Amino acid sequence: YELIKTGVKRLEAEGMTRENNPKAFKDNVKWAMNVTGRGTLPKYLEKSHEMKSILGDTFYGARLMAASFNTLNPRYYYKMDKSVRVEALKDMLGYVTTYTIMGLAWTAAGGTVSLDPDDAEFLKFKAGKSTYDFTGGLGVYIRTGARLTKAAGMRVNPNVSKKDADNYGKFAIGSVGSFFRNKLAPNKSYLWSGVTGSNSVGEEFDPYDIVKIYPMYADDMVDAYKQSGLVSIL
């Protein structure tokens, strides 16, 4: 809410109002939502309660996923009102600069930071046996996008054989599938593991994994009962 208020004050200081530039105010709210993890969905999803419910039931943290996609999507910034776009890009530049400085300081202190998108530890800070992810979850999105970009580059590079380009292309597409597989909600993930015979890390499906999921629902039901009584769990 404070981000929205700050943005509104800045827009008003530039002489804008909700009447003469409603888009700027809407974009300001959307940016605040995305940067705080409650991402805005495409219009056809936002307008459909059924689609939002399906999306929320299928993926764990669907709004957070949307926020990550939006903040990494150049087209999202292009469609913004210019005034909001400038501030949004400043925010992202500040994020990248801070992360870069942290990486340089970390390596100077003897740690390592992987910049290889084919490495499972991509953009993670390592020191000895300890690994730290300071990307706020964005690392996996960047890694998946980088792999797709690399696959496209190999396809048009005359120095790369068709066989190598094909193999890496399959790997990149597979990583996209793995990305969405790992974002499934617990119950959907369990069902998918049952169908495929293995979990998200390739281990053999264990039907007793369901006991790890039920406590989550039990906690939710208890919380709902405390807030709204028995009717909330019927």
Number of C-alpha atoms within 10 A of each C-alpha: 10 8 14 17 13 12 22 20 12 15 19 12 10 10 10 16 15 13 8 9 13 13 15 22 21 16 20 25 19 19 28 21 19 21 18 14 18 19 23 21 19 9 8 10 14 12 11 10 11 11 13 17 12 11 17 15 16 17 20 18 18 24 20 19 21 17 25 23 19 19 20 15 11 10 10 13 19 10 10 19 17 13 15 22 19 12 15 19 13 12 13 14 12 12 12 13 12 11 15 12 10 15 20 13 12 16 14 10 10 10 16 18 19 15 12 13 19 16 11 11 19 17 24 18 20 18 14 8 5 8 14 12 14 14 15 8 12 17 18 18 15 18 24 21 17 16 21 21 14 17 22 15 13 19 19 12 12 9 8 12 13 14 10 13 19 14 12 19 20 14 16 23 15 12 19 17 12 14 16 10 17 15 17 21 17 19 17 16 19 20 14 17 21 15 11 12 14 15 20 18 8 10 10 13 17 13 12 8 12 13 9 10 13 13 11 11 12 11 11 13 17 14 14 15 15 11 10 10 13 12 8 13 12 7
